[in-house]
Amino acid sequence: MKQYDYLIVGAGLWGSVFAHEATQRGKKCLVIDRRNHRGGNVFCENVEGINVHTYGAHIFHTNDKEIWDYVNSFVEFNRYTNSPVANYKGELYNLPFNMNTFYQLWGVKTPDEAKAKIAEQVKEAGITEPANLEEQAISLVGTDMYQKLIKSYTEKQWGRKATELPAFIIKRLPVRFTFDNNYFNDRYQGIPIGGYNKLTDGLLAGIDVRLNVDFTTEKDTLAQLAETIVYTGKIDEYFDFRFGALEYRSLQFDHEVLDTENFQGNAVVNYTDAETPFTRIIEHKHFEFGTQPKTVITREYPKEWTTGAEPYYPINDAKNDKLFRQYKELAEQENHVIFGGRLAEYRYYDMHQVIGSALKKVRVHFGD
């Protein structure tokens, strides 16, 4: 007899949701994580009474009422609305691209004027079928906005020229012809009151959790503990990089406590010029409308992923997608192993998509 029904590798959202749902169905779970905390990338550290998003800004948003009700059953969410600001060499612009942005850039006051300006610049650029990210962006918002607010920011973020990046990356870029600074169109949006730890602690309540445990170095021993493994780590690592390593973009976060109540007046300010080495500054207290006497800011620096660095964004180009399909074929042959989450599925997930994916896997697995 095994000690547990499920060994869940990774205490992030995907693993935590699966563990909670399996436990609700009478199963015994052990959750392990190589880090020294639960919650994966949504983990928050309390600094000066402020919930600091340790691994970058996480804003929950969804149109799915079932998922919204699900997360709110563990912790109440506030009314935070994501309205970032762009700083281009000291000039400030509202994001996402909307009538406020068009007015700030061109002085236009009506949607027709903004559309005409964009159409004029697209025509001058001679773009009909966008072949890369640069051409796709210009076709959406024109040359001026692309040069000031997209080009350098994107090239810093991905470490590649915009002309070398696929067009689909920018297709989800919000562009609207209303005076609306809300980045997301989703019906539900907010931040857990008291931070994301309350969500993951709620999901993992009453479940055995062991931290500072590396599955890859103790695989044989750990696998003996449970009937089934639920693996949310890097799929190539699970198979000892048999076909080579999948590529990612990584990030570096520099946190700083400042002896001031309000540093930038907004939770997120993007720096879109090429000279500034970081892509954005996050001021965490504004996620929860904080009034603490001090503030905590984080400068976010994109960087190329190397072995040992945290993998954040998969490079879903043709080469890596082909490599992933090879690993996926191996995964499908594994008995008593369930693969799930952004690293195991090598895809970018928003938080609501992570939770939705885990709930779907649970229902299929348990035949609900």
TORBAVEX-389736 format. One record per residue: residue number from 1; x, y, z of N, C-alpha, C in turn. Coordinates in pm, whole numbers, plus 50000, padded with zeros to 5 digits. Layout:
% residues N
   n  n.px  n.py  n.pz ca.px ca.py ca.pz  c.px  c.py  c.pz
 NUM     X     Y     Z     X     Y     Z     X     Y     Z
...
% end
This chain:
% residues 368
   n  n.px  n.py  n.pz ca.px ca.py ca.pz  c.px  c.py  c.pz
   1 50084 49880 50000 50000 50000 50000 50087 50125 50000
   2 50054 50216 49912 50126 50343 49907 50075 50434 50019
   3 50162 50526 50061 50125 50617 50169 50025 50723 50123
   4 50032 50760 49993 49943 50864 49939 49881 50815 49808
   5 49766 50871 49777 49705 50845 49646 49776 50925 49537
   6 49812 51051 49571 49874 51140 49472 49994 51212 49531
   7 50103 51210 49455 50218 51295 49482 50212 51409 49382
   8 50196 51530 49430 50179 51645 49341 50306 51728 49345
   9 50373 51735 49230 50502 51803 49219 50476 51946 49176
  10 50490 52039 49271 50468 52180 49244 50350 52234 49323
  11 50377 52333 49408 50273 52392 49493 50221 52523 49436
  12 50228 52537 49303 50167 52653 49238 50018 52636 49224
  13 49954 52721 49146 49809 52717 49136 49758 52585 49079
  14 49820 52536 48971 49771 52413 48908 49776 52297 49006
  15 49891 52278 49068 49907 52169 49164 49818 52185 49285
  16 49802 52308 49334 49721 52333 49452 49574 52305 49425
  17 49526 52345 49307 49386 52318 49272 49363 52167 49261
  18 49454 52097 49193 49438 51952 49180 49439 51886 49318
  19 49531 51926 49404 49540 51868 49538 49412 51892 49617
  20 49360 52013 49609 49236 52045 49682 49120 51960 49633
  21 49105 51952 49500 48991 51879 49444 49003 51729 49470
  22 49123 51674 49462 49141 51532 49492 49110 51503 49638
  23 49153 51594 49726 49126 51578 49869 48976 51583 49896
  24 48906 51674 49828 48761 51683 49843 48693 51553 49801
  25 48758 51477 49714 48702 51349 49667 48753 51231 49750
  26 48809 51261 49866 48849 51157 49958 48987 51099 49936
  27 49067 51162 49851 49201 51112 49822 49304 51177 49914
  28 49412 51104 49940 49520 51157 50024 49633 51205 49936
  29 49673 51331 49956 49772 51394 49867 49893 51442 49946
  30 50008 51434 49879 50130 51499 49926 50174 51596 49819
  31 50193 51721 49857 50239 51825 49765 50383 51860 49800
  32 50470 51861 49699 50609 51898 49722 50647 52016 49631
  33 50746 52091 49674 50795 52201 49592 50942 52225 49623
  34 51020 52254 49519 51163 52276 49540 51191 52412 49603
  35 51096 52504 49594 51113 52634 49658 51082 52624 49807
  36 51106 52734 49879 51084 52734 50024 50949 52793 50061
  37 50857 52799 49964 50724 52854 49991 50621 52789 49900
  38 50495 52802 49937 50384 52758 49853 50348 52867 49753
  39 50263 52831 49658 50204 52932 49571 50272 52955 49438
  40 50389 52892 49416 50456 52914 49289 50482 53062 49264
  41 50452 53107 49143 50483 53245 49105 50382 53347 49158
  42 50273 53302 49221 50179 53400 49279 50211 53427 49426
  43 50319 53369 49476 50357 53389 49616 50381 53536 49647
  44 50333 53580 49762 50354 53717 49809 50435 53715 49939
  45 50524 53812 49950 50603 53829 50072 50559 53959 50139
  46 50532 53953 50269 50490 54073 50340 50611 54157 50379
  47 50620 54276 50323 50729 54369 50352 50669 54503 50392
  48 50702 54550 50511 50649 54678 50561 50495 54680 50557
  49 50434 54562 50581 50289 54554 50580 50227 54552 50442
  50 50312 54537 50339 50266 54538 50199 50285 54399 50140
  51 50185 54348 50071 50196 54219 50004 50271 54238 49872
  52 50397 54198 49872 50483 54215 49756 50470 54092 49666
  53 50436 54115 49538 50428 54008 49440 50571 53968 49402
  54 50623 53867 49468 50765 53833 49459 50811 53808 49317
  55 50724 53746 49237 50761 53708 49100 50688 53793 48996
  56 50668 53918 49026 50606 54008 48929 50457 54023 48949
  57 50402 54125 48885 50261 54160 48903 50168 54047 48859
  58 50074 54013 48945 49971 53914 48912 49834 53977 48937
  59 49761 54000 48830 49626 54058 48838 49527 53953 48789
  60 49436 53914 48875 49341 53810 48838 49227 53871 48756
  61 49196 53806 48644 49086 53854 48560 49027 53737 48484
  62 48896 53735 48467 48830 53626 48397 48689 53666 48357
  63 48638 53602 48254 48496 53613 48218 48416 53494 48269
  64 48485 53399 48329 48422 53275 48373 48372 53289 48516
  65 48240 53298 48533 48183 53319 48666 48212 53200 48759
  66 48216 53080 48701 48245 52961 48783 48384 52972 48847
  67 48482 53015 48768 48618 53028 48821 48626 53145 48919
  68 48557 53256 48888 48555 53371 48979 48494 53331 49114
  69 48383 53261 49112 48320 53216 49236 48411 53117 49309
  70 48481 53036 49232 48571 52936 49292 48680 53002 49373
  71 48752 53099 49313 48862 53162 49388 48809 53246 49504
  72 48691 53307 49486 48634 53387 49595 48580 53301 49709
  73 48569 53170 49687 48527 53082 49797 48641 53060 49896
  74 48764 53094 49855 48880 53080 49943 48923 53213 50003
  75 48908 53320 49925 48948 53454 49972 48868 53557 49892
  76 48827 53663 49960 48754 53768 49890 48851 53852 49806
  77 48809 53886 49685 48891 53968 49596 48844 54113 49602
  78 48940 54207 49587 48904 54348 49587 48865 54394 49447
  79 48848 54524 49430 48799 54578 49303 48914 54636 49218
  80 49037 54596 49242 49150 54652 49167 49128 54638 49016
  81 49155 54747 48945 49146 54750 48798 49285 54779 48742
  82 49329 54697 48650 49463 54715 48594 49462 54827 48489
  83 49528 54937 48521 49537 55052 48431 49681 55101 48428
  84 49768 55030 48359 49910 55068 48357 49934 55200 48283
  85 50048 55257 48311 50092 55381 48246 50225 55352 48176
  86 50244 55409 48058 50370 55395 47986 50453 55523 48000
  87 50581 55505 48027 50675 55617 48037 50774 55604 47921
  88 50766 55698 47825 50861 55700 47714 50945 55826 47727
  89 51067 55811 47779 51161 55922 47796 51097 56039 47870
  90 51019 56007 47973 50956 56110 48056 50816 56148 48014
  91 50775 56108 47894 50637 56132 47849 50549 56019 47901
  92 50430 56053 47953 50341 55953 48009 50220 55930 47919
  93 50185 55802 47902 50071 55763 47818 49989 55656 47890
  94 49859 55664 47874 49771 55563 47931 49774 55434 47848
  95 49765 55322 47918 49751 55190 47856 49626 55124 47911
  96 49563 55034 47832 49600 54994 47697 49572 55107 47599
  97 49603 55086 47472 49584 55192 47373 49435 55225 47360
  98 49403 55349 47395 49265 55393 47393 49260 55541 47360
  99 49144 55602 47367 49132 55742 47327 49218 55836 47410
 100 49242 55802 47537 49334 55883 47617 49474 55880 47556
 101 49519 55761 47515 49653 55747 47455 49661 55823 47323
 102 49558 55810 47240 49558 55877 47110 49559 56029 47129
 103 49486 56078 47227 49486 56222 47254 49623 56269 47303
 104 49684 56190 47393 49815 56227 47447 49921 56230 47337
 105 49909 56142 47240 50010 56132 47135 49985 56228 47019
 106 49858 56239 46975 49826 56314 46853 49735 56434 46876
 107 49675 56444 46995 49580 56553 47019 49444 56529 46958
 108 49418 56407 46906 49286 56378 46848 49185 56357 46959
 109 49059 56393 46931 48956 56391 47036 48838 56300 47005
 110 48832 56248 46883 48720 56161 46847 48773 56029 46792
 111 48694 55922 46803 48736 55794 46747 48764 55801 46597
 112 48684 55878 46523 48706 55888 46379 48842 55952 46348
 113 48878 56054 46426 49008 56118 46406 49122 56020 46435
 114 49108 55941 46542 49212 55844 46578 49225 55736 46472
 115 49111 55685 46424 49112 55581 46322 49174 55632 46191
 116 49144 55756 46159 49199 55815 46037 49351 55829 46047
 117 49398 55869 46165 49542 55883 46185 49613 55749 46172
 118 49555 55647 46232 49614 55513 46223 49613 55464 46078
 119 49499 55480 46011 49486 55434 45872 49587 55503 45781
 120 49610 55632 45805 49708 55708 45727 49847 55649 45743
 121 49884 55616 45869 50019 55564 45895 50035 55421 45845
 122 49929 55342 45853 49935 55205 45800 49953 55209 45648
 123 49881 55301 45584 49891 55314 45438 50033 55356 45399
 124 50090 55451 45473 50226 55497 45444 50327 55384 45462
 125 50301 55296 45558 50393 55185 45584 50380 55075 45479
 126 50270 55077 45405 50251 54980 45296 50230 54837 45342
 127 50168 54821 45460 50149 54686 45515 50009 54635 45479
 128 50004 54519 45418 49874 54456 45387 49859 54323 45460
 129 49965 54242 45455 49966 54113 45525 50084 54112 45623
 130 50059 54144 45752 50170 54151 45849 50247 54019 45857
 131 50379 54028 45842 50463 53908 45840 50538 53888 45971
 132 50541 53988 46057 50612 53977 46183 50547 54070 46285
 133 50603 54072 46406 50542 54152 46513 50541 54300 46479
 134 50649 54350 46423 50655 54493 46390 50542 54532 46295
 135 50526 54457 46188 50422 54490 46090 50283 54472 46149
 136 50265 54371 46233 50134 54350 46297 50101 54468 46389
 137 50198 54514 46466 50175 54625 46559 50143 54754 46484
 138 50218 54782 46379 50191 54903 46300 50053 54897 46238
 139 50012 54779 46192 49879 54767 46132 49768 54788 46234
 140 49798 54771 46361 49698 54789 46466 49691 54933 46517
 141 49807 54998 46536 49808 55129 46602 49889 55236 46530
 142 49946 55205 46415 50022 55305 46342 50169 55311 46382
 143 50245 55389 46308 50391 55394 46325 50433 55469 46451
 144 50370 55585 46477 50410 55666 46592 50399 55587 46722
 145 50284 55525 46742 50262 55452 46866 50352 55330 46875
 146 50374 55266 46762 50464 55152 46761 50604 55192 46803
 147 50656 55302 46746 50793 55345 46776 50810 55386 46921
 148 50709 55452 46979 50723 55502 47116 50686 55399 47223
 149 50583 55321 47198 50525 55243 47307 50535 55092 47291
 150 50577 55044 47175 50580 54899 47154 50720 54847 47122
 151 50786 54909 47026 50909 54852 46968 51014 54818 47074
 152 51064 54915 47145 51174 54890 47239 51131 54807 47358
 153 51008 54830 47406 50956 54751 47518 50952 54604 47481
 154 50900 54574 47362 50888 54436 47317 51026 54373 47294
 155 51116 54449 47236 51250 54395 47210 51325 54369 47340
 156 51305 54453 47441 51363 54425 47572 51302 54299 47632
 157 51171 54289 47620 51099 54178 47681 51140 54043 47623
 158 51157 54038 47491 51185 53911 47425 51331 53892 47389
 159 51413 53997 47398 51554 53985 47366 51580 53959 47219
 160 51486 54001 47134 51497 53981 46991 51438 54101 46918
 161 51481 54125 46796 51425 54233 46716 51278 54205 46688
 162 51200 54311 46685 51056 54295 46659 51030 54233 46523
 163 51120 54257 46429 51104 54199 46294 51133 54049 46293
 164 51193 53998 46402 51224 53855 46411 51119 53779 46492
 165 51022 53851 46550 50920 53789 46633 50793 53764 46553
 166 50722 53655 46582 50601 53625 46505 50489 53724 46534
 167 50405 53746 46434 50297 53844 46444 50197 53809 46554
 168 50176 53680 46582 50068 53641 46674 50091 53691 46816
 169 50216 53719 46853 50245 53765 46989 50168 53893 47022
 170 50152 53979 46924 50093 54111 46948 49945 54118 46910
 171 49891 54010 46856 49752 54014 46809 49652 54035 46923
 172 49689 53994 47045 49600 54011 47159 49610 54150 47222
 173 49690 54238 47161 49709 54373 47213 49575 54448 47218
 174 49531 54494 47335 49404 54567 47342 49415 54704 47276
 175 49326 54733 47183 49314 54864 47120 49166 54899 47120
 176 49132 55012 47181 48990 55048 47186 48974 55197 47161
 177 48862 55232 47106 48835 55371 47070 48734 55433 47166
 178 48759 55410 47294 48684 55474 47403 48785 55527 47504
 179 48740 55615 47591 48827 55668 47696 48822 55572 47815
 180 48885 55458 47800 48878 55352 47900 49018 55297 47924
 181 49071 55319 48044 49206 55275 48078 49212 55136 48140
 182 49100 55066 48149 49099 54931 48204 49164 54836 48104
 183 49276 54775 48143 49352 54693 48049 49274 54572 48002
 184 49193 54515 48092 49121 54392 48059 48973 54421 48032
 185 48916 54346 47940 48774 54356 47913 48692 54256 47994
 186 48760 54174 48072 48691 54069 48146 48592 54126 48248
 187 48487 54051 48270 48381 54095 48361 48429 54099 48506
 188 48518 54005 48542 48563 53995 48681 48713 54023 48688
 189 48753 54103 48788 48893 54142 48800 48921 54186 48942
 190 49039 54154 48992 49073 54198 49127 49197 54128 49181
 191 49228 54160 49306 49342 54104 49379 49288 54046 49509
 192 49337 53930 49553 49290 53877 49682 49319 53974 49796
 193 49220 54002 49875 49240 54090 49990 49329 54018 50091
 194 49447 54074 50115 49546 54008 50200 49650 53930 50123
 195 49641 53932 49989 49745 53869 49907 49710 53729 49860
 196 49786 53683 49760 49760 53553 49697 49789 53435 49788
 197 49870 53455 49893 49897 53345 49984 49768 53292 50047
 198 49672 53380 50067 49545 53337 50125 49472 53240 50032
 199 49488 53260 49902 49427 53169 49806 49493 53032 49810
 200 49626 53029 49801 49694 52899 49799 49687 52830 49935
 201 49691 52907 50044 49675 52845 50176 49537 52783 50190
 202 49437 52848 50133 49301 52793 50137 49291 52665 50056
 203 49352 52665 49939 49351 52546 49854 49422 52428 49920
 204 49530 52457 49992 49613 52350 50049 49583 52321 50196
 205 49476 52379 50248 49442 52358 50389 49420 52208 50416
 206 49488 52158 50520 49472 52019 50561 49545 51919 50475
 207 49628 51966 50381 49701 51878 50289 49849 51877 50327
 208 49911 51761 50323 50054 51752 50354 50135 51824 50246
 209 50221 51917 50289 50305 51993 50197 50449 51988 50248
 210 50541 51952 50160 50683 51952 50195 50756 52047 50100
 211 50827 52142 50158 50900 52242 50080 51049 52206 50075
 212 51121 52278 49990 51265 52252 49972 51292 52106 49932
 213 51202 52050 49854 51217 51912 49807 51228 51915 49654
 214 51337 51864 49600 51361 51864 49456 51325 51727 49399
 215 51218 51722 49323 51170 51596 49267 51276 51530 49178
 216 51349 51610 49102 51443 51552 49004 51557 51477 49072
 217 51596 51520 49191 51708 51454 49259 51662 51341 49350
 218 51531 51337 49382 51479 51232 49471 51365 51155 49406
 219 51367 51151 49274 51254 51098 49196 51218 50955 49235
 220 51316 50868 49242 51288 50727 49268 51225 50706 49406
 221 51280 50777 49504 51227 50764 49641 51087 50822 49652
 222 51068 50940 49598 50939 51007 49608 50830 50932 49533
 223 50865 50875 49420 50765 50804 49339 50707 50685 49413
 224 50780 50632 49511 50731 50517 49587 50622 50555 49688
 225 50604 50684 49710 50511 50728 49814 50366 50728 49769
 226 50342 50733 49637 50204 50754 49591 50171 50665 49471
 227 50044 50640 49454 49996 50562 49340 50014 50638 49208
 228 49990 50770 49214 49993 50852 49093 50073 50979 49119
 229 50152 51019 49020 50227 51146 49027 50153 51250 48943
 230 50137 51367 48999 50084 51483 48925 50201 51579 48911
 231 50247 51597 48788 50371 51671 48764 50342 51805 48697
 232 50384 51914 48763 50361 52049 48708 50492 52120 48677
 233 50602 52048 48682 50732 52109 48652 50760 52110 48503
 234 50885 52140 48467 50925 52146 48327 50923 52006 48267
 235 50851 51991 48158 50835 51859 48098 50967 51804 48046
 236 51055 51890 47994 51184 51841 47945 51272 51793 48059
 237 51259 51858 48175 51337 51817 48292 51292 51681 48344
 238 51161 51655 48338 51109 51526 48383 51177 51413 48307
 239 51201 51434 48178 51262 51333 48093 51413 51354 48077
 240 51473 51424 48175 51618 51444 48178 51670 51506 48048
 241 51591 51595 47989 51631 51671 47869 51676 51578 47756
 242 51603 51469 47739 51640 51365 47642 51659 51420 47501
 243 51574 51513 47461 51581 51569 47327 51644 51709 47325
 244 51687 51757 47441 51738 51893 47451 51644 51979 47536
 245 51689 52099 47570 51614 52187 47659 51520 52279 47582
 246 51397 52290 47630 51304 52389 47577 51349 52528 47620
 247 51323 52627 47538 51371 52763 47566 51262 52849 47630
 248 51305 52940 47715 51217 53033 47785 51280 53172 47787
 249 51199 53271 47819 51252 53399 47865 51241 53398 48017
 250 51339 53459 48081 51339 53467 48226 51329 53613 48269
 251 51322 53634 48398 51309 53769 48454 51397 53782 48578
 252 51441 53903 48602 51510 53937 48726 51430 54047 48795
 253 51404 54030 48925 51327 54128 49000 51416 54193 49106
 254 51426 54324 49102 51500 54399 49203 51401 54475 49290
 255 51384 54427 49414 51289 54488 49507 51359 54595 49592
 256 51288 54702 49620 51346 54811 49699 51239 54873 49788
 257 51273 54890 49916 51185 54960 50010 51222 55107 50010
 258 51123 55192 49991 51146 55336 49988 51076 55404 50105
 259 51144 55501 50162 51088 55575 50276 50999 55689 50228
 260 50900 55651 50148 50802 55748 50099 50669 55677 50088
 261 50561 55751 50097 50429 55688 50098 50383 55645 49959
 262 50427 55720 49856 50375 55695 49722 50483 55733 49620
 263 50539 55635 49553 50652 55659 49462 50606 55703 49322
 264 50511 55630 49261 50476 55659 49122 50327 55675 49097
 265 50245 55656 49201 50102 55683 49187 50025 55580 49110
 266 50088 55466 49077 50021 55362 49000 50091 55228 49029
 267 50016 55119 49019 50075 54989 49048 50180 54950 48945
 268 50155 54982 48818 50246 54939 48711 50275 55056 48617
 269 50404 55085 48597 50448 55183 48498 50549 55114 48407
 270 50516 55107 48277 50604 55046 48178 50704 55150 48125
 271 50828 55109 48106 50931 55197 48049 50960 55148 47908
 272 50916 55226 47810 50911 55176 47671 51027 55223 47584
 273 51123 55295 47640 51238 55338 47560 51347 55231 47567
 274 51439 55237 47473 51546 55137 47465 51654 55159 47570
 275 51671 55284 47615 51781 55317 47706 51759 55263 47847
 276 51634 55258 47892 51605 55206 48026 51615 55054 48023
 277 51699 54994 48108 51723 54849 48097 51607 54762 48146
 278 51523 54816 48234 51410 54736 48284 51284 54770 48203
 279 51187 54680 48207 51064 54701 48132 50958 54773 48213
 280 50958 54755 48344 50854 54822 48424 50894 54831 48570
 281 50826 54923 48639 50837 54934 48784 50699 54905 48842
 282 50696 54814 48938 50573 54777 49007 50576 54839 49145
 283 50470 54907 49183 50456 54959 49320 50341 54882 49385
 284 50377 54788 49472 50286 54683 49514 50168 54730 49599
 285 50186 54834 49677 50079 54875 49768 49952 54916 49693
 286 49968 54963 49569 49852 55010 49494 49760 54896 49448
 287 49810 54771 49453 49723 54658 49421 49611 54643 49525
 288 49641 54689 49648 49543 54675 49756 49510 54810 49820
 289 49532 54918 49744 49496 55053 49789 49559 55084 49925
 290 49688 55047 49938 49756 55059 50066 49784 55202 50108
 291 49787 55223 50239 49816 55355 50297 49936 55348 50392
 292 50019 55246 50377 50135 55231 50465 50230 55350 50449
 293 50305 55383 50554 50395 55499 50547 50512 55480 50450
 294 50550 55356 50422 50656 55328 50326 50598 55260 50203
 295 50682 55240 50102 50636 55171 49982 50745 55074 49935
 296 50705 54975 49857 50797 54878 49799 50779 54881 49649
 297 50891 54898 49578 50886 54895 49431 50972 54780 49380
 298 50941 54734 49262 51017 54627 49198 51048 54667 49054
 299 51174 54665 49019 51215 54685 48879 51227 54546 48815
 300 51167 54533 48698 51160 54404 48631 51250 54405 48507
 301 51350 54316 48508 51446 54308 48399 51427 54176 48325
 302 51390 54178 48198 51386 54053 48121 51527 54004 48092
 303 51542 53873 48081 51673 53819 48046 51656 53683 47980
 304 51759 53641 47911 51756 53510 47846 51759 53401 47953
 305 51682 53296 47932 51682 53187 48027 51807 53102 48012
 306 51866 53067 48126 51977 52974 48130 51947 52870 48237
 307 52016 52758 48233 51993 52651 48330 52007 52705 48472
 308 51908 52681 48554 51908 52730 48692 51824 52854 48712
 309 51798 52927 48603 51712 53046 48613 51566 53003 48611
 310 51479 53092 48659 51336 53060 48657 51281 53075 48516
 311 51208 52975 48467 51147 52986 48334 51011 53054 48343
 312 50994 53167 48276 50868 53242 48285 50784 53233 48158
 313 50845 53266 48045 50767 53271 47920 50823 53171 47820
 314 50743 53073 47777 50791 52980 47675 50813 53050 47542
 315 50916 53009 47472 50943 53061 47338 50873 52969 47238
 316 50746 52999 47211 50665 52909 47130 50687 52930 46980
 317 50814 52916 46939 50841 52922 46796 50839 52780 46739
 318 50861 52767 46608 50849 52637 46542 50946 52534 46600
 319 51069 52578 46628 51170 52485 46679 51130 52428 46815
 320 51088 52516 46906 51052 52471 47040 50921 52394 47043
 321 50826 52433 46959 50700 52359 46954 50721 52217 46904
 322 50812 52200 46809 50845 52066 46760 50909 51983 46871
 323 50999 52047 46947 51065 51979 47058 50963 51940 47165
 324 50872 52031 47195 50770 52000 47295 50683 51881 47253
 325 50648 51874 47127 50565 51762 47080 50635 51628 47102
 326 50767 51628 47092 50842 51504 47120 50828 51466 47267
 327 50839 51565 47355 50823 51536 47498 50679 51499 47532
 328 50584 51561 47464 50444 51531 47491 50413 51386 47456
 329 50472 51336 47347 50453 51195 47310 50506 51102 47418
 330 50620 51137 47476 50673 51057 47587 50579 51063 47707
 331 50528 51182 47736 50439 51199 47852 50314 51114 47839
 332 50263 51104 47718 50141 51025 47697 50164 50876 47717
 333 50289 50833 47716 50321 50693 47738 50349 50660 47885
 334 50356 50764 47969 50387 50744 48110 50263 50690 48183
 335 50281 50582 48256 50172 50528 48337 50170 50594 48475
 336 50051 50624 48522 50032 50679 48657 50102 50813 48676
 337 50113 50891 48567 50167 51027 48576 50073 51121 48501
 338 50032 51228 48567 49948 51331 48507 50033 51456 48491
 339 50037 51513 48371 50114 51634 48345 50018 51751 48331
 340 50049 51863 48397 49962 51979 48385 50029 52107 48432
 341 49981 52220 48380 50036 52350 48416 50122 52407 48305
 342 50165 52532 48322 50233 52603 48214 50368 52543 48179
 343 50440 52486 48277 50570 52428 48248 50557 52288 48188
 344 50464 52211 48237 50443 52076 48185 50376 52078 48048
 345 50299 52184 48022 50230 52195 47893 50301 52294 47798
 346 50407 52356 47846 50488 52449 47767 50399 52551 47695
 347 50321 52623 47775 50236 52727 47718 50214 52836 47822
 348 50191 52957 47774 50164 53068 47865 50020 53060 47912
 349 50001 53064 48042 49869 53062 48102 49849 53187 48188
 350 49733 53253 48175 49690 53346 48279 49640 53263 48397
 351 49624 53329 48513 49589 53254 48634 49454 53182 48621
 352 49356 53249 48562 49225 53185 48550 49232 53065 48455
 353 49322 53072 48358 49339 52959 48266 49408 52841 48335
 354 49502 52871 48424 49566 52766 48502 49462 52691 48585
 355 49378 52768 48654 49276 52708 48740 49175 52629 48656
 356 49134 52687 48544 49040 52618 48456 49097 52489 48403
 357 49226 52490 48366 49292 52370 48315 49297 52262 48422
 358 49330 52300 48545 49338 52202 48654 49201 52143 48685
 359 49099 52227 48688 48963 52178 48717 48915 52083 48607
 360 48948 52115 48483 48910 52028 48372 48980 51893 48383
 361 49109 51895 48414 49184 51770 48429 49126 51685 48542
 362 49090 51750 48651 49029 51679 48765 48901 51608 48721
 363 48816 51681 48650 48686 51624 48610 48704 51507 48515
 364 48797 51520 48422 48823 51410 48329 48881 51290 48405
 365 48977 51318 48492 49047 51210 48564 48952 51133 48655
 366 48865 51206 48725 48776 51142 48819 48640 51105 48758
 367 48624 51136 48630 48502 51098 48562 48379 51173 48610
 368 48398 51300 48651 48285 51380 48700 48189 51414 48584
% end
